[in-house]
Amino acid sequence: MSTNRLIETALRYLLAALCCGACTKDVAFRDKETDPVLVVNSIVTAGEAVCFSVSKSVFFLEDVTNTSAPEGLEASLFVNGVEITGLTVEDDTVGQVYGNDYYDSYSGIPVIHKLFRSAYVAKEGDEVRIKVSAPGFAPVEGSCTLPTFQTQFEIQHSLVSTDIDTSYAGDSTYWVSAEIAVKIQLTDLHPGSRDYYLLQLHPSSSVIREGSYEHGDYKPTLYWNLNAYSNDPVFQQMRSPLETELDGESALPDHAIFTDLLFDGKSHTLNITLKFLGLLADTMNNVDFDVEIRQLDRNLYQYYNTCDGNNGWLDEIGYFFREPVQTFSNISQGYGIVGASSRKSGHVRFKAF
Amino acid sequence: MKHHLFCRWLIAVGLVLASLPALAQRRTLSGYVMDAASKETLIGATVYDKNSGKGCATNSYGFYTLTLNQGPVELQVSYVGYTQQTHTINLKENQSLNFALEANTTLEEVVVEAQRATVSARSPQMSVVELPVQQIKSIPTLFGETDVLKAIQLLPGVQNGSEGSAGMYVRGGGPDENLLLLDGVPVYNVNHALGFFSVFNPDALKNVTLYKGSFPAHFGGRLSSVVDIRMKEGNMREHHGNASVGVISSKINLEGPIVKDKLSFNLSFRRTYSDLLMKPFVWAATKMEDMDMEKASFGYYFYDLNAKFNWKISDKDRVYLSLYSGDDAVYAKIRYKDIDNQNYKDEESFRLKWKWGNKVAALRWNRLLTPKLFMDASMNYTQYRHSLGVTANSTSITYKPYSKSTEDLEMRYLSSIHDATGRMDFTYNPNHRHDIRFGGAYTYHFFRPETQSFAMEEKDEDYHNKVDTTFNVSKIGAHETVLYLEDDIRLNERFKMNAGLHYSTFSVQQTFYQSLQPRLSMRMLVTKRFSIKAGYAYMQQYLHLLSNSSVSLPTDLWVPVTARIEPMKAHQVSLGGFYELPKGFDFSVEGYGKRMDNLLEYRDGSSFFGSSESWESKICTGKGWSYGIEFLLQRSFGSTTGWVAYTWAHAKRQFDREGEEINDGKVFPAKYDRRHDISLTLQHSFSENFDFSATWVFSTGNCGTLGMQLYAPLENDGYNTTIAAIERNNFRFANYHRLDVSFSWHKLLRHGTSTWNLSIYNAYAHNNPFLVYTDYDQKGHKHLKQLCIFPFIPSLSYSFKF
C-alpha cells in the first residue's frame, strides 16, 4: 500500500472513530428542486453506423425503480449539414447491452434508453450533429467532428513470463498468469495540432469478462483479469490519478487517455506491461485480446478525463478528501456526450498451455 | 545702504534668537507601563497629558514615548482592568519615567469612562480587535479547552470552518491567508487534532490582537488577517503558578523571578491524555473472541510547551527569549499470533508512528537608543514538521513439510518547512504629531514538501525480493526580504492617519518577485466619542497552503510560489463608524470590499494526497472577491462583559483560465460563504466566588457540492454507473446554531485559589451539520442525511492558582 493510501486509510479510520461519537439525522431538502433534462450519449466511430441513445436525468432524491424514457421523443441526425433519414428506434435498458443481470443490479439509474440507429456509416472528417426534443423538456443538441487518424501505429508484443498453478481441482481448469510486454509505436503525422487518444484492452470472443459465465454453455474461461501497467509520462496528463504500486509501476485505468503533448510531430513508443490472470480450461491453448488505440475528438477526451473522477467523488464519506468533478458534457441544455473516435488495434495472443 | 543691511541682519538674528526658546521647549517622556505586582509590561496602555491633550499608547513591549512642552504636565496613565494613575510633574528635560499600575477588576463605571480617552474611536487604525486573555479564558468551549482561535471566530468578519474546526476564514479569505504570530514569529500549523484545538495555550499568553484589514506596513506576507499573540514575560517579583485538570487534558503554568526585578521566566505545559483514556477500550478489543491480536496499543495525544525568559539588563536594554514546542502524535502497535503447534505458526506485527508539530524560537533585544528612538532586534526560527513511520513484519512457518517465509516492510514519510529570520524594527517619535516606524527583515525559507523512503524484503525457500528506495526528495530554498516605513500622523485634533509602504522581495528557483504595497488608514473624529474611519491595504503572499478545504489536516503542505504559480494578491478597502457609548459600551459598524488574485484551488478531482513533485499540475489559479458589513457592540470591563457581533457577507470565486477551469469557468460561492453570522458572548461575575459565561452562535449554512441531477453514462461497464451533474458549492447546509455555557466556582484557600468549572458545549444539543449524504430508509426511499459530530458535551475541570 502506498504511503498516501496509508495516510488516507488512517484518516478514514480517525474520521470513522469521530463518527462513532456522532449522530445522524434526516434533513429536509430545502433548496430548489431542479428539473430533469434530456440526456444524449453517443460515440460516433469511423467505419461504424451512427447510433445514439436518449434518456432523461433524475433528481437525486427521487425514488427510481424503473424510469421510462421520455414520451414523444423526436430525434434528428445531420451529417455534414445533411439530414440522415430512416432512423430506427428501440428500447435499450441500461445493462442490457452486456446481456446479463450483473450489470443491471449495479446500475445507479435503471432508466430506459431509446436507442436510435441509422444506416449511415461514419467516415473520418464527418461533422455529426444530433438534435433531440420531447414535450416537457428543453430541446438538446450535441455535435462532434470525426478525427482523421493522423498517427502511424505499430504494435509489438512479447511474452515475458507465464505461470500455471495446478492446485485448483476440478474440470481440468488451471490458474494461468502471464506477463506480456507490449510496445506501441506512435508517430504523429499532424504536428502543430493537439491529438487525443485512448488506449483500451478488449477480450476476444473466446474469453468472457471477469466474474461471469454463461449458464449451461460451458466456455473455456471461468475467470480472467487483465491489467495494463505503464510509467509512460503521457499517462500523467489524466485527471484521475494513477494508482502507484509499491514497486513503482502505475496501473492504467479502463480509459487510459493521453494526448500528443509530449510527441507532437514525432515518434513515441508506449511501453506497457500486460498482466493476465485467468482460470482457464486446459483445452484453451491461446488467449487472445485486442490492444486498441482510438483517436478521440476533444469532447470525448474531456468526457473520459472527468467521468472517472465524478464517479469516485459520489461516495462522499470515502472520497471526502477529493475535490468534486464536473463531468464534461457538450449537450446544450442537457447532459451527456456526443463524441467521435477513429481507431486502430493490434492483436495480442499468447499460448496458455 | 550699509545701515539697511545691518538692520536686516539684526532683525534676522533677532527672529532666530526669539524662536530658540520655542524649539527648546519640547521635552520627551519615555518609559514602560507595567503591572505593579508582577512587573509584566502592559501592551496598549495609554499615557495622556490632560494639559496639552496629547497622548500615546504603549507598544508591544510596554514602551511609550511622548513629546510634550516643557513645564507642568498632568499625566493620566490607564489600562483596562487597572486603577488609573495621575501624576503631576514639572517637565524640565527629557525624562525616563516608568509607571506601575495596580490591578483592579471591580472598577467603578465612572472611572472606566475616564480611562477610555484614547480607546478605539480615537485610533486611526480600523479593523482591529484586541481580545483580553482573561476574556478568552472565560468563553466556554469544546471539552472545556479554552482556545484563542475559537474566541477569535466569534468576532465579526471571522468565520470558522467546519464544526469544531479552528480554521479561520477572515473576510472571505482562506485559512492560509492568516498570519499567526507568536511573539513576532509565524506559526505554520496552528491546529491540534484535525483542527479541533489550536496550539495556543491561553495560560501562557498576555495579549491577542486581530487585524482584519487596513494592515499597518510593518505586517506583510498574508492576504486576510494578522493575529499578533504575545506571551507572558513572567512575574519579576514573586513566584506564581496555575495547574488545571480537565476531561481530556491537563495544564500547568509557572512564572517567577530568577533574579528579582532583573530576570524572570514563564513556563506553560499542556498535554492531553486521550491515549490513556483509550487504553481500556483497546485492551477490550484485544480480548474479543474473534480477534487474534496478542497485543495492541493505539493512542493519540498532543502537547504544548511554552517558555519565555525576560532579562531586564538596564532601563535601556531588555532581552527576551521565547520558545515553543508542540506535537501531535498518533501511534499504533499491533501484534498477531496464530499458532498450531502441530502444523503452523503465523506471527505479524505492525507499528505506526505519525507525528506533526511546530517548534518556534525567538531571541529579541529591545534597546532605547535615544528617548525618541526605540529599537527591537530579533533572530527567529520556526519549523513545522510532519513525519510518518510504518514498520510491518510477518513470519509464516509450516511444519509438515517445513517451510518458512518472512516479509518485512518499512516506510518513512517526511515533510517540513523551516524559516530563519533576522529582523530590526525601529520606532521614532520626533514630536507629538508623528509616530514613525521603520525596519526590515530577511528570511531564509527551507521547504521539504515530501520525502518518502520505502524498503521491503520478502523471503522464502524459493523466492527473495528486496526493494529499497527513496523518492520525491525535493528541497527548495527561498529568500525573502522586507523593508517598510509607516507614520502615524496627527494632522490636527480631528484628523489622524497611518500611512505606510511595505516593500518585499521573494526569490526561489531562479524566479524573483517583488512588490510595493501601500497601506493607509484614516480617522476623522466627528465628536469626542464618534469617529469615522477609512482604510486601504494592498497585500501580497508568497507561500501557499495546499489543503483540503473540508478539514485541516497535518498533511497540509506549505509550498512557495514558482515560475508558474505567482504570488497571491489582495486589495482591500474598508469604511466604518465607531462610537463610544455610555456605561462602557463600544459600537462599531464597518463595511469592506476585497478583491483577490492568483488564488489557488485544487483542480476538479484532485486530492492533496499524491506526489508533491506534481502539486503544481493539481492546482489552478483564479480570482475571488468578498464584501460585507460587520456590526459589533461590546463591553470589555465591568462585572458584565461580552459582545454581540453580526456579519452580512458574500464571498465568491472564479477560475476561468483556459485549461484551469473549475465549475466551467463560472462564478461560484466560496466554500465558507455564509450570508449571516451572529455571535453573542456574555461573561458575568455574580460574586467573587461565582462566574457565569455563555456564548450563542448562529450562522446560515455552509456551502457544499451536491449532484442534483443524476444520469446514465456513455458506457455502463459496471463501474461508472451514474454521473452526477454538479455545480461547485451549489448546496446550502442547514443553519448552524449552538449555545455554550460555563459556570465557575472559586474558593480562596490558604495558599491560593481553587476553581471548579463546568462547561457545556452545545447545551441544547442542536444537531449541526458536519457532513451531508444520501441514504436509503427502511422502505427503500432515498433521502438526505446529515452527520452531526458534537451533540451535548459537558466537561468538568479543576484548577488551582497560587
Interface residues (C-beta under 8 A of the other chain):
Chain A: T3 N4 R5 L6 I7 E8 A10 L11 L14 L18 C19 G21 A22 C23 T24 K25 D26 V27 A28 F29 R30 D31 E33 T34 P36 V37 V39 N41 S42 I43 S55 K56 S57 V58 F59 F60 L61 E62 D63 V94 G95 V97 Y98 Y102 Y103 Y106 S107 G108 I109 V111 H113 Q236 R239 S240 P241 L246 D247 G248 D254 Y303 T306 C307 D308 G309 N310 N311 G312 W313 L314 E316 I317 F320 F321 R322 E323 P324 V325 Q326 T327 S329 Y335 G336 I337 G339
Chain B: L194 V330 L352 W354 L388 V390 M411 Y413 Q452 F454 M456 V467 T469 N548 S549 S550 L553 T555 E601 Y602 R603 D604 G605 S606 S607 F608 F609 G610 S614 S617 N663 D664 T705 L706 G707 M708 Q709 L710 Y711 A712 P713 L714 E715 N716 D717 G718 Y719 N720 T721 T722 I723 A724 A725 I726 E727 R728 N730 F731 R732 A734 N767 P769 F770 L771 V772 Y773 T774 D777 G780 H781 K782 H783 L784 K785 Q786 L787 C788 I789 F790 P791
